[in-house]
């Protein structure tokens, strides 16, 4: 009786983890394809969007992605230290709430937020008539 209950609990946990893995992989793949579509659309020489995208927002989004990458690397270091049985909590001075899964989850959420913000910004530049009051950028390069 207890073995069956333990087996069911383990199976439910495995199903949940596989669902979350599929959800995060699907989201990452979709974001990657949208990024490619936005970049292909922005390179149209008649639209002039690439010159606007690479203006002041480019360093802003790039630094936000860099911060997310640093957080991701921090999570990977914690993961490796935990697998090697290194006392990373004592070495880094972090609390019990800091685990590699929590850090990687926050990094994934930050990546998704920054990427979604960039895509929304780029799409508004590509179709300014969709947003009332959006500024039209010049169609010719200077």
C-alpha positions as CSV (number, residue, x, y, z in Angstrom):
1,X,0.0,0.0,0.0
2,X,2.8,2.4,0.9
3,X,4.8,1.4,-2.1
4,X,2.0,2.2,-4.4
5,X,1.4,5.6,-2.8
6,X,5.2,6.4,-3.0
7,X,5.2,5.2,-6.7
8,X,2.2,7.5,-7.5
9,X,3.8,10.5,-5.8
10,X,7.0,9.9,-7.7
11,X,5.2,9.5,-10.9
12,X,3.2,12.7,-10.3
13,X,6.4,14.6,-9.5
14,X,8.0,13.3,-12.7
15,X,5.0,14.3,-14.8
16,X,5.1,17.8,-13.3
17,X,8.8,18.2,-14.0
18,X,8.4,16.9,-17.6
19,X,5.5,19.4,-18.1
20,X,7.5,22.3,-16.8
21,X,10.5,21.2,-18.9
22,X,8.4,21.1,-22.0
23,X,6.8,24.4,-21.2
24,X,10.1,26.2,-20.7
25,X,11.6,24.6,-23.8
26,X,8.6,25.6,-25.9
27,X,8.7,29.1,-24.6
28,X,12.5,29.4,-25.2
29,X,12.1,28.0,-28.8
30,X,9.2,30.4,-29.5
31,X,11.2,33.4,-28.3
32,X,14.1,32.4,-30.4
33,X,11.9,32.1,-33.5
34,X,10.3,35.5,-32.8
35,X,13.8,37.0,-32.4
36,X,14.8,35.7,-35.8
37,X,11.6,37.0,-37.4
38,X,12.0,40.5,-35.8
39,X,15.6,40.7,-36.9
40,X,14.8,39.6,-40.5
41,X,12.0,42.2,-40.6
42,X,14.1,44.9,-39.2
43,X,16.9,44.6,-41.8
44,X,14.5,45.8,-44.5
45,X,16.4,48.8,-46.0
46,X,13.1,50.6,-46.8
47,X,11.8,50.4,-43.3
48,X,14.8,51.9,-41.5
49,X,14.0,50.0,-38.3
50,X,17.5,48.6,-37.8
51,X,18.9,52.1,-37.3
52,X,16.2,52.9,-34.7
53,X,16.7,49.6,-32.9
54,X,20.4,50.1,-32.7
55,X,20.0,53.5,-31.1
56,X,19.9,54.2,-27.4
57,X,17.8,51.1,-26.5
58,X,20.5,48.7,-27.8
59,X,23.0,49.2,-24.9
60,X,20.1,49.2,-22.5
61,X,18.7,45.8,-23.7
62,X,22.3,44.4,-24.1
63,X,23.2,45.3,-20.5
64,X,20.0,43.8,-19.2
65,X,20.8,40.5,-21.1
66,X,24.3,40.6,-19.7
67,X,23.0,40.9,-16.1
68,X,20.7,38.0,-16.8
69,X,23.6,36.0,-18.2
70,X,25.6,36.7,-15.0
71,X,22.7,35.5,-12.9
72,X,22.5,32.3,-15.1
73,X,26.3,31.7,-14.6
74,X,25.9,32.2,-10.9
75,X,23.2,29.5,-10.9
76,X,25.4,27.1,-12.9
77,X,28.3,27.7,-10.4
78,X,26.0,26.9,-7.5
79,X,24.8,23.7,-9.3
80,X,28.4,22.6,-10.0
81,X,29.5,23.3,-6.4
82,X,26.5,21.4,-5.0
83,X,27.2,18.4,-7.2
84,X,30.9,18.5,-6.1
85,X,29.6,18.7,-2.4
86,X,31.2,22.1,-1.8
87,X,29.8,24.1,1.0
88,X,28.7,27.0,-1.2
89,X,26.4,28.5,1.4
90,X,29.4,29.0,3.8
91,X,31.7,30.1,1.0
92,X,29.3,32.6,-0.6
93,X,27.5,33.6,2.6
94,X,24.1,32.9,1.2
95,X,21.0,31.7,3.1
96,X,19.1,28.4,2.8
97,X,16.7,29.9,0.3
98,X,19.4,30.2,-2.3
99,X,19.4,27.1,-4.4
100,X,20.5,26.5,-7.9
101,X,16.9,25.8,-9.0
102,X,15.7,29.1,-7.5
103,X,18.6,31.1,-9.1
104,X,18.1,29.5,-12.5
105,X,14.3,30.1,-12.3
106,X,14.9,33.8,-11.6
107,X,17.4,34.0,-14.4
108,X,14.9,32.4,-16.8
109,X,12.2,34.8,-15.7
110,X,14.5,37.8,-16.2
111,X,15.6,36.6,-19.6
112,X,12.0,36.1,-20.6
113,X,11.0,39.6,-19.3
114,X,13.9,41.4,-21.0
115,X,13.4,39.5,-24.3
116,X,9.7,40.1,-24.3
117,X,10.3,43.8,-23.7
118,X,12.8,44.0,-26.6
119,X,10.4,42.2,-29.0
120,X,7.6,44.5,-28.0
121,X,9.8,47.5,-28.6
122,X,11.0,46.2,-32.0
123,X,7.5,45.3,-33.1
124,X,6.2,48.8,-32.2
125,X,9.0,50.2,-34.3
126,X,8.1,48.0,-37.2
127,X,4.4,48.9,-37.1
128,X,4.1,52.3,-35.5
129,X,0.6,52.8,-36.9
130,X,-0.6,50.1,-34.6
131,X,0.1,52.3,-31.5
132,X,-1.6,55.7,-31.3
133,X,1.0,58.4,-30.9
134,X,4.0,56.3,-31.9
135,X,6.7,58.2,-33.8
136,X,7.4,57.2,-37.4
137,X,11.1,56.9,-38.1
138,X,12.7,58.0,-41.4
139,X,12.6,55.5,-44.3
140,X,16.1,56.5,-45.6
141,X,19.4,56.1,-43.9
142,X,21.4,59.3,-43.3
